[in-house]
Amino acid sequence: MAAVPTRPIRIAGSDGDETEEPEDPDEGESKSGKRKKYTCGCGCNVWGKSGLVLRCGLCDTDFTEQ
């Protein structure tokens, strides 16, 4: 059985809704300490390894490592 988020997450689609991620209590680091949080100009968040170069497809700005 797949894990289900504890609260709904809206993902941007053709209707222009913004992405809304659950709050991250670790503020940018995962429990393992290897993943970093990246945020773009419109407030979308992604997590990945340090040193990634990412660009947002919604607001066309670079993600910055937090």
C-alpha positions as a Markdown table, in Angstrom:
| # | Residue | x | y | z |
|---|---|---|---|---|
| 1 | Met | 0.0 | 0.0 | 0.0 |
| 2 | Ala | 1.4 | 3.4 | -1.0 |
| 3 | Ala | 2.0 | 6.2 | 1.6 |
| 4 | Val | -0.6 | 9.0 | 1.5 |
| 5 | Pro | 0.2 | 12.6 | 2.5 |
| 6 | Thr | -1.4 | 13.8 | 5.7 |
| 7 | Arg | -2.7 | 16.9 | 3.9 |
| 8 | Pro | -3.5 | 17.7 | 0.3 |
| 9 | Ile | -0.9 | 19.1 | -2.0 |
| 10 | Arg | -2.0 | 21.2 | -5.0 |
| 11 | Ile | 0.2 | 20.9 | -8.1 |
| 12 | Ala | 0.3 | 23.5 | -10.8 |
| 13 | Gly | -1.7 | 22.5 | -13.8 |
| 14 | Ser | -3.3 | 24.1 | -16.8 |
| 15 | Asp | -5.5 | 26.1 | -14.5 |
| 16 | Gly | -2.5 | 28.0 | -13.1 |
| 17 | Asp | -2.6 | 26.8 | -9.5 |
| 18 | Glu | 0.6 | 27.3 | -7.5 |
| 19 | Thr | 2.5 | 24.3 | -6.1 |
| 20 | Glu | 2.0 | 24.0 | -2.4 |
| 21 | Glu | 4.4 | 21.7 | -0.5 |
| 22 | Pro | 4.0 | 20.6 | 3.1 |
| 23 | Glu | 6.1 | 22.5 | 5.6 |
| 24 | Asp | 9.6 | 21.0 | 6.2 |
| 25 | Pro | 10.4 | 21.0 | 9.9 |
| 26 | Asp | 14.1 | 20.5 | 9.1 |
| 27 | Glu | 14.3 | 23.7 | 7.1 |
| 28 | Gly | 16.2 | 22.5 | 4.1 |
| 29 | Glu | 17.9 | 19.3 | 5.4 |
| 30 | Ser | 16.5 | 15.8 | 5.4 |
| 31 | Lys | 16.9 | 13.4 | 8.3 |
| 32 | Ser | 20.0 | 11.9 | 6.6 |
| 33 | Gly | 21.4 | 15.4 | 6.2 |
| 34 | Lys | 22.3 | 14.8 | 2.5 |
| 35 | Arg | 19.3 | 16.5 | 0.8 |
| 36 | Lys | 19.0 | 20.3 | 0.5 |
| 37 | Lys | 15.9 | 22.4 | 0.0 |
| 38 | Tyr | 15.7 | 24.7 | -3.1 |
| 39 | Thr | 13.2 | 27.5 | -3.6 |
| 40 | Cys | 12.4 | 29.6 | -6.7 |
| 41 | Gly | 11.0 | 33.1 | -7.1 |
| 42 | Cys | 7.4 | 32.0 | -7.1 |
| 43 | Gly | 7.8 | 29.9 | -3.9 |
| 44 | Cys | 8.0 | 26.4 | -5.3 |
| 45 | Asn | 10.2 | 24.1 | -3.3 |
| 46 | Val | 12.2 | 21.0 | -4.3 |
| 47 | Trp | 14.7 | 18.8 | -2.5 |
| 48 | Gly | 17.8 | 17.3 | -3.9 |
| 49 | Lys | 21.6 | 16.9 | -3.4 |
| 50 | Ser | 23.7 | 19.9 | -2.8 |
| 51 | Gly | 25.0 | 21.8 | -5.9 |
| 52 | Leu | 22.1 | 21.2 | -8.3 |
| 53 | Val | 21.3 | 23.8 | -10.9 |
| 54 | Leu | 17.5 | 24.0 | -11.3 |
| 55 | Arg | 15.2 | 26.4 | -13.1 |
| 56 | Cys | 11.4 | 26.8 | -12.4 |
| 57 | Gly | 9.1 | 26.1 | -15.4 |
| 58 | Leu | 6.4 | 28.3 | -13.9 |
| 59 | Cys | 8.2 | 31.6 | -13.1 |
| 60 | Asp | 11.3 | 31.0 | -15.2 |
| 61 | Thr | 13.7 | 31.8 | -12.3 |
| 62 | Asp | 16.6 | 29.7 | -10.9 |
| 63 | Phe | 16.1 | 27.7 | -7.7 |
| 64 | Thr | 18.4 | 28.8 | -4.9 |
| 65 | Glu | 19.8 | 26.4 | -2.2 |
| 66 | Gln | 18.4 | 27.1 | 1.3 |
